[in-house]
Amino acid sequence: MKNYQINLIPFMIKRLSIVFAGTIILLLAAPIHAAQQLDIRPYEAPDECNTEVKQVRVTVNGVSFGGILTVGLYDDPNHFLFKQGRKQRIRVPATDGHHIVCFNLDQHGTYAVAAYHDIDANRKLKRRWNLLPGEPFGLSNNPEQYMGFPKFSDSAFTTEGMGVDISIDLVQP
């Protein structure tokens, strides 16, 4: 009977290095995979914020982590909060705190901004039984929202010079 002595140390080091390398790959791939699940399209990216450019610079407060923050710029008072009245829409991954997103303007005018936190990232604003927002929602000028749909005039602002800086506080449903 032969006595074979097996040295397990090189075998275990090789095994651990394979497991370690696999773990690193998974950790590096996780953010990429998560970003792909959000379905944010290239044309929905914000413009680079610059106070030397004619733009609307929007600070959205009260955002929590997860899902998508959607911000829309409207210029049609008759179709406020409807697709026909939206001039541009920006979507970004939602993180805790506040976000600053910017819209470049081709011309000055009267605009309104609406923002909502799409918590489940399904690209749609959830609505309650009375059709009011079921996810955190806010408007430029932060008008009091009692009942019914807000009016364009309550959220409207006029741009001039190098644009305007506005702040929106998201309201929890």
SVG drawing of the C-alpha trace seen along z (x, -y; Angstrom):
<svg xmlns="http://www.w3.org/2000/svg" viewBox="-61 -89 65 91">
<polyline fill="none" stroke="black" stroke-width="0.4" points="0.0,0.0 1.4,-3.4 1.1,-6.4 0.2,-9.5 0.6,-12.8 -1.5,-15.5 -0.6,-19.1 -3.9,-20.9 -2.5,-24.4 -1.9,-25.1 -5.3,-23.5 -7.1,-25.7 -5.3,-28.9 -6.4,-28.2 -10.0,-27.6 -10.1,-30.7 -8.6,-32.9 -11.3,-31.6 -14.1,-32.4 -12.5,-35.8 -12.3,-36.7 -15.9,-35.6 -17.0,-37.7 -15.2,-40.8 -16.8,-40.3 -20.2,-40.0 -19.7,-43.2 -18.5,-45.1 -21.3,-43.9 -24.0,-44.6 -24.3,-48.4 -24.3,-47.8 -27.1,-45.3 -29.1,-47.6 -28.7,-50.5 -29.9,-48.4 -33.1,-47.5 -34.0,-51.2 -34.8,-51.6 -33.5,-55.2 -33.1,-56.1 -30.3,-58.3 -32.7,-61.0 -34.0,-61.3 -30.6,-62.4 -30.3,-65.8 -28.4,-68.6 -25.1,-69.6 -25.9,-72.3 -24.1,-75.6 -25.1,-79.1 -23.5,-80.5 -26.1,-78.8 -29.8,-79.7 -31.5,-76.9 -33.9,-75.9 -32.0,-74.4 -34.2,-72.3 -33.4,-71.2 -35.7,-68.4 -35.7,-67.8 -37.1,-64.9 -36.0,-62.1 -35.2,-58.7 -33.1,-55.9 -34.3,-53.5 -36.3,-53.8 -36.3,-56.8 -36.7,-60.5 -38.7,-61.9 -38.8,-65.7 -40.9,-67.2 -40.7,-70.7 -44.1,-72.1 -44.8,-75.1 -48.5,-74.6 -51.0,-75.9 -53.8,-74.0 -52.1,-70.6 -50.3,-71.0 -49.2,-67.5 -50.2,-65.8 -47.8,-64.5 -49.0,-67.1 -47.9,-70.0 -44.5,-68.5 -41.5,-70.1 -38.9,-67.8 -38.6,-65.0 -35.6,-63.9 -35.1,-60.7 -32.3,-59.9 -31.7,-57.1 -33.1,-58.2 -30.8,-58.5 -31.2,-59.9 -31.4,-63.7 -31.7,-66.2 -31.1,-66.1 -30.2,-68.9 -31.3,-68.5 -31.0,-71.0 -33.0,-71.7 -31.3,-73.8 -33.7,-76.3 -33.9,-77.3 -36.0,-80.4 -37.3,-82.2 -40.9,-81.8 -43.3,-80.8 -42.8,-77.2 -43.8,-74.9 -42.0,-71.9 -43.4,-68.7 -41.3,-66.0 -42.1,-62.6 -40.3,-59.7 -41.1,-56.6 -40.4,-54.3 -41.0,-51.0 -39.2,-52.3 -42.1,-51.2 -41.9,-54.6 -45.4,-55.5 -46.8,-57.7 -48.9,-55.6 -52.3,-57.2 -54.6,-56.8 -58.3,-56.1 -59.0,-59.8 -56.4,-60.0 -54.1,-62.1 -50.4,-61.0 -49.7,-57.8 -45.9,-58.4 -43.9,-61.4 -44.8,-64.3 -44.0,-68.1 -44.4,-71.1 -42.5,-74.3 -43.4,-77.1 -44.4,-74.3 -48.2,-75.3 -50.5,-73.9 -52.2,-70.9 -55.7,-70.5 -58.0,-68.6 -58.1,-68.2 -55.4,-68.8 -53.1,-71.8 -53.2,-74.7 -50.4,-75.7 -50.6,-79.3 -49.9,-78.0 -46.6,-76.5 -45.6,-78.8 -42.4,-80.9 -40.8,-83.1 -37.3,-82.8 -34.9,-85.5 -31.2,-86.1 -29.3,-82.9 -32.4,-81.1 -33.7,-80.3 -33.0,-78.2 -36.1,-76.6 -36.6,-74.2 -39.3,-71.5 -40.2,-69.8 -41.6,-66.3 -44.9,-65.7 -45.5,-62.2 -48.9,-60.8"/>
</svg>
